[in-house]
Amino acid sequence: MGPRLEKTVIECAEPRVLAAFYASLLDMQIITDEPHWVVIGREPGMRELAFQRPEHPRHPEPWPGGAPRLHLDIHVDDLEETERGVLERGATRAPGAPETGYRVFRDPEGHPFCLVDHPASAKDPRFSDT
């Protein structure tokens, strides 16, 4: 078996706070909870997203023009309802352009993420009800 992605790790100042934000948003649970390292997933053993306080924190250098290097795209079924929920959880709106089928936000620590609204005809099979 070849290499497989274990999980995505987001460096942040407050791993527990950011993990709670995304666990609530993505309907995940805490899998590992340590002061500097928190992992969330949909069920025990599913280590899908991690949050780490680095020993020597530094703000990542942006690409030319100030664009961030990494962001999360989060599939949603109801863009309006999910937007209300992320704002209530502490996210802020960060409109991008042209925002066709998605909306841009920043999590409580300022990391960018997008809520992506897919039409029924373009649904990803991982998110089907069957």
C-alpha positions in Angstrom: 0.0 0.0 0.0 1.3 3.4 -0.9 1.2 6.7 0.9 -2.1 7.9 2.2 -3.1 11.2 3.7 -3.4 10.8 7.5 -5.0 14.2 8.3 -4.6 17.9 7.8 -2.9 19.8 10.6 -3.7 23.5 11.3 -1.2 25.4 13.4 -2.9 27.8 15.8 -2.6 29.6 19.1 -5.5 27.8 20.9 -5.9 24.2 19.6 -8.8 23.4 21.9 -10.8 26.5 20.9 -10.3 26.0 17.2 -10.9 22.2 17.4 -14.2 22.9 19.2 -15.2 25.4 16.5 -14.6 22.9 13.7 -16.0 19.9 15.6 -19.2 21.8 16.1 -19.4 23.0 12.5 -18.5 19.6 10.9 -20.5 17.4 13.4 -17.2 15.8 14.5 -15.9 14.7 17.9 -12.7 15.2 19.8 -10.5 12.1 19.2 -7.3 13.3 20.9 -7.2 16.2 23.4 -3.9 17.5 24.7 -2.9 21.1 25.6 -0.9 21.6 22.4 -2.5 19.0 20.1 -6.2 18.2 19.4 -7.6 15.9 16.7 -11.2 15.7 15.6 -13.0 13.1 13.4 -16.5 11.7 12.7 -15.9 8.6 14.9 -13.2 7.1 17.1 -10.2 6.2 15.0 -11.1 8.7 12.2 -8.3 11.3 12.7 -9.5 13.8 10.1 -8.4 17.3 11.2 -5.8 18.3 13.8 -4.9 21.5 15.5 -1.4 22.1 16.9 0.2 24.9 18.9 3.7 25.0 17.4 6.7 25.3 19.7 7.9 28.5 17.9 4.8 30.1 16.4 5.1 32.3 13.4 2.6 33.6 11.0 3.0 31.8 7.6 4.3 33.9 4.8 1.6 34.5 2.3 1.9 34.1 -1.4 2.7 37.2 -3.5 -0.3 39.5 -3.3 -1.1 38.4 0.3 -3.2 35.3 -0.6 -3.1 32.6 2.1 -1.4 29.3 1.4 -4.1 26.9 2.6 -7.8 27.1 3.3 -10.6 24.5 3.9 -13.5 24.1 1.6 -16.5 22.8 3.5 -19.4 21.3 1.6 -22.9 22.5 2.8 -26.4 21.7 1.8 -27.9 25.0 3.0 -25.6 27.9 2.5 -27.8 30.5 4.3 -28.4 28.3 7.4 -24.7 27.2 7.6 -23.6 30.8 7.3 -25.7 31.8 10.3 -24.3 28.9 12.2 -20.6 29.7 11.5 -21.1 33.4 12.4 -22.8 32.3 15.7 -19.7 30.1 16.5 -17.4 33.1 16.1 -16.4 33.1 12.4 -16.3 36.3 10.5 -17.3 37.0 6.9 -14.4 37.7 4.5 -16.1 38.1 1.1 -14.0 37.0 -1.9 -14.6 37.4 -5.6 -16.6 36.3 -7.5 -18.1 33.9 -4.8 -20.1 31.8 -7.3 -21.3 28.8 -5.3 -19.2 29.5 -2.2 -18.7 32.1 0.5 -15.5 33.0 2.3 -15.1 33.3 6.1 -12.3 33.4 8.7 -12.4 31.1 11.7 -11.9 32.5 15.3 -8.1 32.6 14.8 -8.3 34.2 11.3 -7.7 31.1 9.1 -9.7 31.3 5.9 -12.3 28.7 4.9 -15.1 28.5 2.4 -18.6 27.2 2.6 -19.2 25.5 -0.7 -22.8 25.1 -2.0 -23.2 22.4 -4.6 -26.4 22.0 -6.7 -28.1 18.7 -6.3 -26.9 17.6 -9.7 -23.3 18.1 -8.6 -23.4 16.4 -5.2 -20.3 14.6 -4.1 -21.1 10.9 -3.4 -19.3 11.0 -0.1 -22.1 13.2 1.2 -25.1 11.3 -0.1 -27.9 10.1 2.2 -27.8 6.6 0.9 
